[in-house]
Amino acid sequence: MSGGGGGKRRGHEEEHEEHENHERWLVSYADMMTLLMVLFIVLFAISQVDSRKFAALKNGLSVGFGAPVEILTGGDQLLSPGGGVAPDDPNLSGANGNQRQNPNQVTAAQVNPEKVAELVKATEQEAVKKEVNNLKKAQEELQKALTKAGLKNGATFRFNERGLVVTIATDNVLFENASATLMPRGEKILRTLGPTLRALPNKLSVDGHTNSIPIRTAQFRNNWELSGERASNVLVYLRNTDQIPYRRMTFTGFADTQPRLPADDPKSVVVNRRVEIVVLAQVDTSSGRAVEDLGNSK
């Protein structure tokens, strides 16, 4: 009996060992699935290449190891259309060796940020100077045309950050009081200015301004409507008479928001009521203040 009992115990122990092997298999299987999941996540992450960050990393490593830095246009396109890394041969040892130097490349030590900034600034200043000279020539032509037509004082000129401003007073010149209908003298001034304005490559902005005296008539409820209508009529006249394309012109009504003189000045009633034709400078808007300063200098 004892022998039989021993046999049962051994059988029970064998069954217990098989159960333990089964549990280990599950654990191994779970580990394998976890590793596969991590592998695919890593592969997916690697496939998402940020070309700009990759370019910065590559250039940083290249400079650190003494390799040349390419500053040619398109040099930051490190990935080929197929997604592969563009071939290069960095000098990882930092030694000169027999490595061939691309004549179109310079080393990082040769790139001086201050010199680059000075070059950019000088280029911008040269562009502004050239544009101001062109606008001053246009001013001379406009003034010459007015003088020849007996309208020497028909317009005044100044520069602001937008370009050359041609100011035409509206009081009994362009329009009658509270009216947006062009007067004969105003039409003559515009006909005189038109040919020169048409010949310029610049875009034009026609701006209407009023004084601070409120207006309310059957035609215009306020100064905004009056200034906008006056600017619009000048623009349409330039288009119909001198064939200046509409795509080159815009108009805006400013009412009394941009006065030349403060409202308490007795002259403001006349001076602030005006139409301005702005010959827009063909430079970056960040250079606007430079245009104003250089244009108004003698």
URRAMO-V44076 format. One record per run of one state. SS is the DSSP state (~ for helix, > for strand, _ for the rest). FROM is the first residue (numbers start at 1). TO is the last residue. Records with the same first field share a line. If there is no record, write none. Layout:
# URRAMO-V44076
SS->FROM-TO ; FROM-TO
This chain:
# URRAMO-V44076
_->1-1 ; 48-50 ; 65-68 ; 70-78 ; 80-84 ; 86-105 ; 107-107 ; 111-112 ; 149-155 ; 161-162 ; 170-170 ; 172-174 ; 176-183 ; 200-203 ; 210-222 ; 243-245 ; 254-267 ; 272-273 ; 281-284 ; 297-298
~->2-47 ; 51-64 ; 108-110 ; 113-148 ; 184-199 ; 223-242 ; 246-248 ; 268-271 ; 285-296
>->69-69 ; 79-79 ; 85-85 ; 106-106 ; 156-160 ; 163-169 ; 171-171 ; 175-175 ; 204-209 ; 249-253 ; 274-280
